[in-house]
Amino acid sequence: MKALILAGGYGKRLWPLTRSIPKCLLPINNKPIIEYQLELLRDCSEIIIATNYLEDRIRDYLKEHGHDNVRINSEKEPLGTGGAILNARDMLGSEFLVLNGDIISDCDVGKMAAIGKTHDASVIMAHEKDNVSRYGLLEIGKGCRIERFIEKSPTTQGGWINAGVYYFTDKLFSSIPKKGFASLEKDVFPILASEKMLFAYRYKGGWFDVGTREDFINANISLSGSSNVFGNNCRIENSMIRNSVMLDNVQITDSFVSDSIIGSNKNIQDEKIIEKII
């Protein structure tokens, strides 16, 4: 089975960090997000990355780290989650996995695929959250069938969300709008749910959506088990650091840093930094 990683987004909620680093290469506990995803997909025969933003950085990383079974499918412009899949149609087989490029989990993709094969249908990995307002809400009925898909539900209550990992067959291509930008969440999933061709794989393990400053910090701290995360060659002198992430070669002197991300090669002196990305 092949797999497609959707990594074409600009990561604007993490700017200025992502102006020079594609989101899939951002470090979580000093390991790039893409490495967690490649490990999850280790049994796939081939992995494809769909991207157009900072593509050369991704190509260089894959070459440097010997990921020979990973290919890049270039997009001339952002195509959305649905358009990116359609654009990779000739590279995918009769069945395949799809991952959003900012998701970390250790779900059993084999079990998810088995649900799809049993029902000859598409499958969304579902994860339970206390507040679903930022995510696609899944109304799951009997037998794991998704009765309704609601993108960015206004409710702040808990429920099962779209967790950004999918199993599809080539039947999906006929459901994606053929031209321009297309969204799985808005253009495809609601229709598949109404046709009773969309199922859920309930996953209760560790899951991180690394889309915002808060998410990025939470994933780093949760996976490291530490109150702060430091990259290589960081030096902290006479400073208080709280709930923050420092990338490589950061120097902080006589400062207070809280709930923030400090990018590589930054020298912070006599500053108070709270809830910022530097």
C-alpha positions in Angstrom: 0.0 0.0 0.0 1.1 3.5 -0.8 0.7 6.7 1.3 0.4 10.4 0.7 1.5 13.1 3.1 -0.2 16.5 2.6 2.5 19.1 3.3 1.6 22.0 1.1 0.4 24.4 3.7 2.2 27.6 4.6 1.9 27.1 8.4 1.0 30.7 8.9 -0.2 30.2 12.5 3.4 29.4 13.3 5.0 32.3 11.5 7.7 33.6 11.5 9.1 30.1 12.3 7.6 28.7 9.1 8.8 31.4 6.8 12.0 29.5 6.3 11.2 26.0 7.7 8.3 23.9 6.2 6.0 22.8 8.9 6.7 19.1 8.3 10.4 19.7 9.2 9.8 21.5 12.5 11.3 19.6 15.5 9.1 17.9 18.1 11.3 16.8 20.9 14.2 17.4 18.6 12.9 15.2 15.8 11.2 16.6 12.7 7.5 15.9 12.4 8.1 14.1 9.1 10.1 11.4 10.9 7.2 10.6 13.1 5.0 10.2 10.1 7.5 8.1 8.1 7.8 5.8 11.1 4.0 5.5 11.2 4.0 4.6 7.5 7.0 2.2 7.7 5.1 -0.7 6.2 4.0 1.3 3.1 5.7 0.4 -0.2 6.1 4.0 -1.2 5.4 7.4 0.4 4.6 10.5 -1.5 4.8 14.1 -0.1 2.4 16.6 -1.8 3.9 20.1 -1.4 4.7 23.4 -3.2 5.9 25.5 -0.2 9.7 25.4 0.5 9.8 22.2 -1.5 13.6 22.4 -1.9 14.1 22.2 1.9 12.0 19.0 2.0 13.9 17.5 -0.9 17.3 18.3 0.7 16.2 16.8 4.0 15.0 13.5 2.4 18.2 13.2 0.4 20.4 13.9 3.4 18.7 11.3 5.6 18.4 8.6 3.0 14.7 8.3 2.6 14.9 6.7 -0.8 11.3 5.4 -0.8 9.8 8.9 -0.4 8.9 10.9 -3.5 7.7 14.5 -3.8 4.7 15.4 -6.0 5.0 19.1 -6.8 2.0 21.5 -6.9 2.2 24.7 -8.9 -0.2 26.3 -6.5 -2.0 25.3 -3.3 -4.6 22.7 -4.2 -6.3 22.0 -0.9 -6.5 18.6 0.8 -8.7 17.1 -2.0 -6.9 18.7 -4.9 -3.6 17.5 -3.7 -4.9 13.9 -3.6 -6.3 14.2 -7.1 -3.0 15.7 -8.3 -1.2 12.6 -7.1 -3.7 10.2 -8.7 -1.2 8.7 -11.1 1.2 8.0 -8.3 -1.3 6.2 -6.0 -2.6 2.7 -6.3 -6.1 1.2 -5.9 -5.9 1.8 -2.1 -3.8 4.2 -0.1 -3.3 6.1 3.2 -3.4 9.9 3.5 -1.9 12.0 6.4 -2.2 15.6 7.1 1.4 16.9 7.3 1.1 18.3 10.9 -0.2 15.2 12.6 1.7 13.0 15.1 0.1 9.7 16.3 1.0 6.1 16.7 -2.3 4.7 15.5 -2.6 1.3 13.9 -3.1 2.2 10.2 -3.5 -1.5 9.5 -6.6 -1.7 11.6 -8.0 1.5 9.9 -7.4 -0.1 6.5 -9.2 -3.2 7.6 -12.3 -1.2 8.4 -12.2 0.3 4.9 -11.8 -3.1 3.2 -14.6 -4.6 5.2 -17.1 -1.9 4.2 -15.5 -1.0 0.8 -15.6 2.6 2.0 -13.4 5.5 3.1 -12.2 5.7 6.7 -11.3 8.7 8.9 -9.2 8.3 12.0 -11.4 9.7 14.9 -10.0 11.1 18.1 -12.0 12.3 21.1 -11.5 15.9 22.2 -13.1 17.9 25.1 -13.5 20.9 22.7 -14.3 20.1 19.1 -14.6 23.7 17.8 -11.3 23.7 15.9 -11.9 20.5 14.1 -14.2 18.6 11.9 -16.9 16.9 14.0 -17.9 13.3 13.3 -21.3 12.0 14.2 -20.7 8.2 14.5 -23.5 5.8 14.3 -23.7 2.0 14.6 -20.9 -0.1 13.2 -18.6 2.9 13.1 -20.4 4.5 10.2 -20.1 8.3 10.1 -23.7 9.7 9.8 -22.6 13.3 9.5 -19.4 15.3 9.0 -19.5 18.9 10.2 -16.4 21.0 9.3 -15.3 23.4 12.1 -18.4 22.9 14.3 -19.2 26.0 16.4 -19.9 23.8 19.5 -17.2 23.8 22.2 -18.5 20.5 23.6 -16.6 17.3 23.4 -16.9 14.6 20.7 -15.1 12.7 18.1 -13.0 14.8 15.6 -11.4 14.3 12.2 -7.8 13.4 13.3 -6.2 13.9 9.9 -5.3 10.2 9.0 -7.4 8.5 6.3 -7.8 5.3 4.3 -9.1 5.6 0.7 -9.5 3.5 -2.4 -9.4 4.9 -6.0 -13.2 5.4 -5.8 -12.4 8.6 -4.0 -11.1 10.3 -7.1 -14.6 10.5 -8.6 -15.8 12.4 -5.6 -13.2 15.2 -5.7 -14.0 18.3 -7.8 -11.9 18.1 -10.9 -10.6 21.7 -11.2 -8.7 24.0 -8.9 -8.7 24.1 -5.1 -10.7 21.3 -3.4 -11.2 20.4 0.2 -11.8 16.9 1.6 -13.4 18.5 4.6 -15.9 20.8 2.8 -16.3 19.2 -0.7 -16.0 15.4 -0.1 -16.6 14.1 3.4 -20.1 15.6 3.9 -21.2 13.9 0.6 -19.6 10.6 1.5 -21.3 10.6 4.9 -24.7 11.3 3.3 -24.0 8.3 0.9 -23.1 6.1 3.9 -19.7 5.5 2.5 -17.6 7.0 5.3 -16.5 5.2 8.4 -14.5 6.0 11.6 -11.6 4.3 13.2 -11.7 5.3 16.8 -8.2 6.0 18.1 -7.6 6.8 21.8 -3.8 6.9 21.9 -1.4 9.9 21.8 -2.3 12.4 19.1 -1.0 15.9 18.3 -2.1 18.5 15.8 1.0 20.7 15.5 -0.8 23.7 13.9 -0.4 26.6 16.4 2.1 27.9 18.9 0.2 26.3 21.8 0.0 22.9 19.9 3.7 23.0 19.0 4.7 23.6 22.6 2.3 21.0 24.0 3.5 18.3 21.6 7.2 19.1 22.5 6.6 19.0 26.2 4.3 16.0 26.2 6.6 13.9 24.1 9.8 15.0 26.0 8.2 14.7 29.5 10.0 17.9 30.4 8.8 21.4 31.4 10.9 22.9 28.6 12.5 21.6 25.4 16.0 22.6 24.3 17.7 22.0 21.0 21.4 21.4 20.4 24.0 23.9 21.8 21.6 26.0 23.8 22.9 28.1 26.7 20.8 29.6 29.4 22.3 32.0 32.0 20.6 33.8 34.9 17.1 33.3 33.3 13.7 31.7 34.0 12.3 29.5 31.2 8.7 28.2 31.6 6.7 26.0 29.2 8.7 26.9 26.2 10.7 25.4 23.3 14.1 26.5 22.1 15.5 25.3 18.8 19.2 24.9 18.1 22.0 27.3 19.2 19.8 29.6 21.3 21.4 31.8 24.0 19.3 33.4 26.7 20.8 35.7 29.3 19.1 37.6 32.1 15.6 37.0 30.7 12.2 35.6 31.4 10.6 33.3 28.7 7.1 31.8 29.1 4.9 29.8 26.7 7.0 30.8 23.7 9.1 29.3 20.9 12.6 30.6 20.3 13.9 29.9 16.8 17.4 28.7 16.0 20.5 30.9 16.4 18.7 33.6 18.5 20.5 35.5 21.2 18.1 36.8 23.8 19.4 39.3 26.4 17.5 41.1 29.2 14.1 40.5 27.7 10.6 39.4 28.9 9.0 37.1 26.3 5.5 35.7 26.9 3.4 33.8 24.4 5.4 34.6 21.4 7.3 33.0 18.5 10.7 34.6 18.0 
